[in-house]
Amino acid sequence: MELTENNYIILIAIGAAAVAFLGITLLNAHAPKPFEEINGVKVYGGMPAISAAFSAQKLAVQVMLEEDKPIPCMSKTWIESASALGSTGKDITNHVNINGSCLGENKTAETCPTANLVLKEGNCNCIRTNASQVEINGDDSFYCNNQTAVRIRQIIQTALRT
């Protein structure tokens, strides 16, 4: 078989495509992920950021809602998270923030403190972190999963030990 100019062009195109495919595959395999999965939960920011956000002795926990409504599934995660923080001797305050209006313990109206831990409804089904705040964000399927509250409690406890 004699190689013509068209055959050379086809061979070069196939070779270039193979090199590009191999390069993209290797890059994706070694590129950092935007999150890490810890104990079955997506965590953006990592354990050091969770630890940093909970470094103060006095911590504020807020459940942020758009309307006053029952939150039975989210409550499990709220209780487990606050309990994990309190189990290390931290001074914890709990608030429900309904469109910027905070209700403290005993349902008294209070000024919303800066929260170290925020629980929100959303579609992330994850934990997001920065240096001063941890946000747990999920939908009903996330919060109602019987393992979610326990897994998040374990993540918080592990972060506090580091």
Secondary structure as UniProt FT lines:
FT   HELIX           5..30
FT   STRAND          36..38
FT   TURN            39..40
FT   STRAND          41..44
FT   HELIX           46..53
FT   STRAND          58..65
FT   HELIX           72..86
FT   TURN            87..89
FT   STRAND          91..98
FT   TURN            99..100
FT   STRAND          101..103
FT   HELIX           105..107
FT   STRAND          109..110
FT   STRAND          117..121
FT   STRAND          126..129
FT   STRAND          134..138
FT   HELIX           140..144
FT   TURN            146..147
FT   HELIX           148..161
//
